[in-house]
Amino acid sequence: MRTDYLFAMPSVWSGAARLLDLFGVYDAYNDSASDDLADARAIYSDWHIVGQELADAMMKVEREPTTAQPPTAEAAHEASRD
């Protein structure tokens, strides 16, 4: 799902046509049946993106190599005797 759902994505040709469009005929937006539906879609889209970012971050952390743990007191004591 895109975060720009309510905005139309114009092409190069429609952008060029807007130069001559004095009355706003070429302005287009993606409509929803109601304001509540548009808000619900926007909120869903936002939280969907947040969920994707969290999943990507968790996958990145899982792929990172683990760092060596500091030695315990017993291991340090045994190493000092050698």
C-alpha positions in Angstrom: 0.0 0.0 0.0 1.3 3.4 -0.9 1.3 6.5 1.4 0.3 8.7 -1.4 -3.0 6.9 -2.1 -5.2 10.1 -2.2 -2.9 11.9 -4.6 -2.9 11.3 -8.3 0.5 10.6 -9.9 0.6 12.7 -13.1 2.6 11.8 -16.1 5.0 14.1 -18.0 2.4 14.8 -20.6 -0.2 15.8 -18.0 2.4 18.0 -16.3 3.0 19.8 -19.7 -0.7 20.2 -20.2 -1.1 21.9 -16.8 1.0 24.8 -18.2 -1.9 25.7 -20.4 -4.6 24.7 -17.9 -5.9 28.0 -16.6 -9.1 26.7 -15.1 -7.8 23.6 -13.3 -9.5 21.0 -15.5 -6.5 18.6 -15.2 -6.5 18.5 -11.4 -7.3 15.0 -10.4 -7.3 13.2 -7.1 -8.2 9.7 -6.0 -11.6 10.0 -4.4 -13.1 8.0 -1.6 -16.8 7.4 -0.9 -16.6 9.4 2.3 -14.2 11.4 4.5 -14.3 8.6 7.1 -13.3 6.0 4.5 -10.4 8.3 3.3 -9.2 8.7 6.8 -9.4 4.9 7.5 -7.4 4.2 4.3 -4.8 6.8 5.3 -4.5 5.4 8.8 -4.3 1.8 7.6 -1.6 2.8 5.1 0.4 4.6 7.7 0.3 1.7 10.1 1.0 -0.8 7.3 4.2 1.2 6.5 5.2 1.2 10.2 4.7 -2.6 10.4 6.9 -3.0 7.3 9.6 -0.9 8.8 9.5 -2.8 12.1 9.7 -6.2 10.2 12.6 -4.9 8.1 14.4 -3.7 11.3 13.9 -7.1 13.0 15.2 -9.0 10.0 18.2 -6.8 9.9 18.9 -7.4 13.6 18.5 -11.1 13.2 21.1 -11.2 10.3 23.7 -9.3 12.3 26.5 -11.4 13.7 26.4 -11.8 17.5 29.1 -10.1 19.4 31.3 -12.0 21.8 30.1 -11.9 25.4 32.5 -10.6 28.1 34.2 -13.4 30.0 32.6 -14.5 33.3 34.5 -14.2 36.5 35.3 -17.9 36.5 36.7 -17.8 33.0 38.8 -14.8 33.9 40.1 -16.6 37.0 41.0 -19.7 35.0 42.8 -17.6 32.4 44.9 -15.8 35.1 46.2 -19.2 36.4 47.5 -20.2 33.0 
